[in-house]
Each structure stands twice: as C-alpha cells, then as structure tokens.
Amino acid sequence: MASTENTENGVKKIGILIEFENDKIKKANYGVITAARGAGHELYALVTDAEGVHCKAQLQAYGIQKIVLISLKKVSLEQNPVRQAKAIIKAMGHFGIYTLCGLTSPQGKDLLPRIAAAIDAPLVMDCLHVNFADGIAQKPQFSGKTIADIKVRGTHHIFGIRPNAIEAVSAPCRADVIPFEAHVDSKRLKIKEIKPGVSGTANLSEADIIISGGRAMRNTKNYKVLYDCAQVLNAAVGASRVAVDAGWVPHAMQVGQTGATVNPKLYIACGISGSVQHFAGMKTAGVIVAINIDPDANMMRNCDYGIVGDLFEIVPILTRHLMEIPEINQ
Ligand SMILES: Cc1cc2nc3c(=O)[nH]c(=O)nc-3n(C[C@H](O)[C@H](O)[C@H](O)COP(=O)(O)OP(=O)(O)OC[C@H]3O[C@@H](n4cnc5c(N)ncnc54)[C@H](O)[C@@H]3O)c2cc1C
C-alpha cells in the first residue's frame, strides 16, 4: 500500500465506511459522503453489511462512484469487528485507498481505531469538518471549549466524522457495484453470543429532535412524560449522566462527554442544569430549548429559548399543543 502522495495519479481515492441500522442505511452516512466529495476525489463506499446490495440508488445519489461489497467466504463479517477491520484493510489495499472516513458512532469508534492501529495511520475522531486535500481536520477539544485544526501526516489518513455535523447535500452520479471477497481470520476474537441492550427510543445520533431529562426526572416512570412528547415530535429521548447513574434509564440514552455526542436540529433539555460535561455532547445542536425551574441554571443561560417552570407541568402542555398542529401529526 505504498504511496507518498496519498493519491494515485492525482486522484484521491477516499473510502467511506457505510453503516446500517435495522437493515437500513443510516442517514448520517450522507453527511460523511458530502464531506468527502471534492475535485479529483474518487469516492468508494465500503460496505460490510449484507443489506449493502440494496443501497446503490441511495449511495450514488450522494456522489459515491464505487460501491465495494465486502464479504468473506463461508463466515459472516457482521458483528465481528476484528474480521471487519481486517477485511476493510484488505479492500483499501486492493483498491489503492489511502484515506478512510466514517462516523464517530459506536461502530465507527470500534472499527476506525482498529484499522488505524493495524496500518499505523493517524486517526482523528469526532471531526466537525475535514479538508481532505490538505489532510486537516477540525475537532472540538476540552469538552468543546476549543476547536483544534489537526494536520495529519503520512500516506494513510483516517477520520471519524461527528454524526450530523455536516449537512448532507445530494450530488447524483452513477456508481459501479464491485463485490470484494476478503480472506481474513479472527483468531483473537470469537463472538459467542450477542445480547441486544435495552435502548430508549430512536438512535440518538440519528435523531433530528432529542428531548432529554436529567436529575429532575427523579425515577424511571417519570420519563413517560418525555416519551409521550417524543412520540408526537418523532424525537429520541436522551438523559444526563445523573439519570443514567441512578439507573433510571440505560447508558445508551446518555448525552455528554462520557455518553453520546449528538447534533440534532432541536434539543430540548428538561431539568438539566447544563454542566460542561453535558454540553460537550450537545452544544452543536441547531436550536436548544431549556425547561428548568431555575432561571439561572447554566442551560438556561446558554440556550436559544428558556422556559422557566416545572417540567412536569410544561412538557404535557407542550405535548398537547404539538398534537394540535396538523403538520406535525401528518
Ligand atoms: C468525568 C465526568 C464525565 C461526565 N460525563 C457526563 C456526561 O456525559 N453527561 C452528563 O450529563 N453529565 C456528565 N457528567 C456529570 C456532570 O458533571 C453533571 O453532574 C450532570 O450533567 C448533572 O446532571 P443534571 O443536569 O441532570 O443534574 P443537576 O445538575 O442536579 O441539575 C438538575 C436541574 O434540574 C432542575 N430542576 C429540578 N426540578 C425541576 C423540575 N421539576 N422542572 C424543571 N427543572 C427542574 C434544577 O434546577 C437543575 O438545574 C460527568 C462528570 C464527570 C466528572
């Protein structure tokens, strides 16, 4: 896989790790594809999910030129990150791909570092923007207090992009579908059983709207008020760490420095004070609404719209009013 230029005859081949959920392509992939487009870039969708066979139309609508369907003989690639990482490395070598990008999602956090370590490539995760031509990524640091420009060196570059950080813009083209069979093993990791965890509602990182509850929720049962509102808004439900540590909701719902980093169009924080660690996970939301009894809470001072009052009174009223809006209930 040797190249000094990170390009082949002036063409930069960029591999994009495509993620699926419930047999459907995640829409956050389209932002990553949009970010990778550029003059002289050839975009390769690297697909390890069997559902990839059906995703040609969606991928070429966003500018993917080659769809590489990676498979293994006999064994399944899915669910085994060691096998997946090795197979992706083989595909990168085969197609002359020196730059790889994907989502900073649970799957991306598992696969991209494995690949970077195996090929000794620099890795930048949680990027808000990437200049692929110069190998410069922008990422938040110190819980989002500063944004760093990070320049990567070497021939291979790997970037994980924050879900929804880059708006997806379509750019239709024609894609070739290329089956690629990798011969890899996984002696160091054998998956014996997979027990799906209990997740709250829709995937947080994919959601356009999130309504979150913190310490003020007081118990698991009280989250119903948020679920009811979420159902009307087609939103996901999130939580602060206090609520997760208390066992009221699963960790999959935690937003913040040690939870999910989210980037919805609308974030509604209910009874959440707005610690620096919570903000680290949601400060890039398009619009932030806070509902809090304390007008001086940090979340109230740093939101777009603040509603002072008891969430258990306000959220049901909000839900009722939203239900009366025909556009929302179509
Ligand atoms: C290393 C580290 C990592 C961390 N990672 C995370 C993380 O990923 N995510 C995270 O969230 N935290 C994280 N924390 C914890 C963080 O510091 C805060 O303790 C936590 O975010 C506070 O949660 P909270 O806002 O729900 O609770 P509190 O700070 O107690 O705030 C509760 C708020 O609810 C309001 N309130 C009370 N009753 C009502 C009511 N009836 N209606 C409306 N408002 C009401 C109060 O006025 C208050 O503002 C981390 C901490 C550390 C040290």
The ligand as an SDF file (V2000), in Angstrom:
LIG
                    3D

 53 58  0  0  0  0  0  0  0  0999 V2000
  -15.5580   12.8620   34.0460 C   0  0  0  0  0  0  0  0  0  0  0  0
  -17.0150   13.2360   34.0470 C   0  0  0  0  0  0  0  0  0  0  0  0
  -17.7750   12.9120   32.9550 C   0  0  0  0  0  0  0  0  0  0  0  0
  -19.1330   13.2660   32.9220 C   0  0  0  0  0  0  0  0  0  0  0  0
  -19.8590   12.9530   31.8180 N   0  0  0  0  0  0  0  0  0  0  0  0
  -21.1590   13.3790   31.7510 C   0  0  0  0  0  0  0  0  0  0  0  0
  -21.9430   13.1450   30.5910 C   0  0  0  0  0  0  0  0  0  0  0  0
  -21.5020   12.5150   29.6190 O   0  0  0  0  0  0  0  0  0  0  0  0
  -23.2040   13.6110   30.5610 N   0  0  0  0  0  0  0  0  0  0  0  0
  -23.7730   14.3000   31.6180 C   0  0  0  0  0  0  0  0  0  0  0  0
  -24.9510   14.6970   31.5350 O   0  0  0  0  0  0  0  0  0  0  0  0
  -23.0450   14.5040   32.7410 N   0  0  0  0  0  0  0  0  0  0  0  0
  -21.7700   14.0570   32.8340 C   0  0  0  0  0  0  0  0  0  0  0  0
  -21.0800   14.2530   33.9860 N   0  0  0  0  0  0  0  0  0  0  0  0
  -21.7970   14.7440   35.1890 C   0  0  0  0  0  0  0  0  0  0  0  0
  -21.9520   16.2510   35.1910 C   0  0  0  0  0  0  0  0  0  0  0  0
  -20.8290   16.8390   35.8180 O   0  0  0  0  0  0  0  0  0  0  0  0
  -23.2140   16.6450   35.9890 C   0  0  0  0  0  0  0  0  0  0  0  0
  -23.1490   16.0970   37.2940 O   0  0  0  0  0  0  0  0  0  0  0  0
  -24.5210   16.1940   35.3340 C   0  0  0  0  0  0  0  0  0  0  0  0
  -24.5330   16.5470   33.9690 O   0  0  0  0  0  0  0  0  0  0  0  0
  -25.6950   16.8740   36.0410 C   0  0  0  0  0  0  0  0  0  0  0  0
  -26.8820   16.2890   35.5890 O   0  0  0  0  0  0  0  0  0  0  0  0
  -28.2640   17.0710   35.7110 P   0  0  0  0  0  0  0  0  0  0  0  0
  -28.1380   18.3510   34.9790 O   0  0  0  0  0  0  0  0  0  0  0  0
  -29.3160   16.1140   35.3180 O   0  0  0  0  0  0  0  0  0  0  0  0
  -28.4040   17.3060   37.2890 O   0  0  0  0  0  0  0  0  0  0  0  0
  -28.2700   18.6300   38.1390 P   0  0  0  0  0  0  0  0  0  0  0  0
  -27.0010   19.3260   37.8770 O   0  0  0  0  0  0  0  0  0  0  0  0
  -28.5800   18.2640   39.5420 O   0  0  0  0  0  0  0  0  0  0  0  0
  -29.4340   19.5560   37.5730 O   0  0  0  0  0  0  0  0  0  0  0  0
  -30.7980   19.3110   37.7470 C   0  0  0  0  0  0  0  0  0  0  0  0
  -31.5520   20.5200   37.2010 C   0  0  0  0  0  0  0  0  0  0  0  0
  -32.9320   20.2380   37.2310 O   0  0  0  0  0  0  0  0  0  0  0  0
  -33.6100   21.4370   37.5960 C   0  0  0  0  0  0  0  0  0  0  0  0
  -34.9210   21.0140   38.1140 N   0  0  0  0  0  0  0  0  0  0  0  0
  -35.2010   20.3740   39.2690 C   0  0  0  0  0  0  0  0  0  0  0  0
  -36.5070   20.0690   39.3280 N   0  0  0  0  0  0  0  0  0  0  0  0
  -37.0470   20.5050   38.1710 C   0  0  0  0  0  0  0  0  0  0  0  0
  -38.3580   20.4500   37.6260 C   0  0  0  0  0  0  0  0  0  0  0  0
  -39.3710   19.8440   38.2770 N   0  0  0  0  0  0  0  0  0  0  0  0
  -38.5830   21.0040   36.4080 N   0  0  0  0  0  0  0  0  0  0  0  0
  -37.5930   21.6030   35.7300 C   0  0  0  0  0  0  0  0  0  0  0  0
  -36.3300   21.6900   36.2000 N   0  0  0  0  0  0  0  0  0  0  0  0
  -36.0660   21.1270   37.4050 C   0  0  0  0  0  0  0  0  0  0  0  0
  -32.6970   22.1010   38.5770 C   0  0  0  0  0  0  0  0  0  0  0  0
  -32.9530   23.4930   38.6650 O   0  0  0  0  0  0  0  0  0  0  0  0
  -31.3360   21.8030   37.9770 C   0  0  0  0  0  0  0  0  0  0  0  0
  -30.9270   22.8320   37.1100 O   0  0  0  0  0  0  0  0  0  0  0  0
  -19.7300   13.9120   34.0320 C   0  0  0  0  0  0  0  0  0  0  0  0
  -18.9330   14.2330   35.1350 C   0  0  0  0  0  0  0  0  0  0  0  0
  -17.5960   13.9000   35.1450 C   0  0  0  0  0  0  0  0  0  0  0  0
  -16.7750   14.2620   36.3470 C   0  0  0  0  0  0  0  0  0  0  0  0
  1  2  1  0
  2  3  1  0
  2 52  2  0
  3  4  2  0
  4  5  1  0
  4 50  1  0
  5  6  2  0
  6  7  1  0
  6 13  1  0
  7  8  2  0
  7  9  1  0
  9 10  1  0
 10 11  2  0
 10 12  1  0
 12 13  2  0
 13 14  1  0
 14 15  1  0
 14 50  1  0
 15 16  1  0
 16 17  1  0
 16 18  1  0
 18 19  1  0
 18 20  1  0
 20 21  1  0
 20 22  1  0
 22 23  1  0
 23 24  1  0
 24 25  2  0
 24 26  1  0
 24 27  1  0
 27 28  1  0
 28 29  2  0
 28 30  1  0
 28 31  1  0
 31 32  1  0
 32 33  1  0
 33 34  1  0
 33 48  1  0
 34 35  1  0
 35 36  1  0
 35 46  1  0
 36 37  1  0
 36 45  1  0
 37 38  2  0
 38 39  1  0
 39 40  1  0
 39 45  2  0
 40 41  1  0
 40 42  2  0
 42 43  1  0
 43 44  2  0
 44 45  1  0
 46 47  1  0
 46 48  1  0
 48 49  1  0
 50 51  2  0
 51 52  1  0
 52 53  1  0
M  END
$$$$
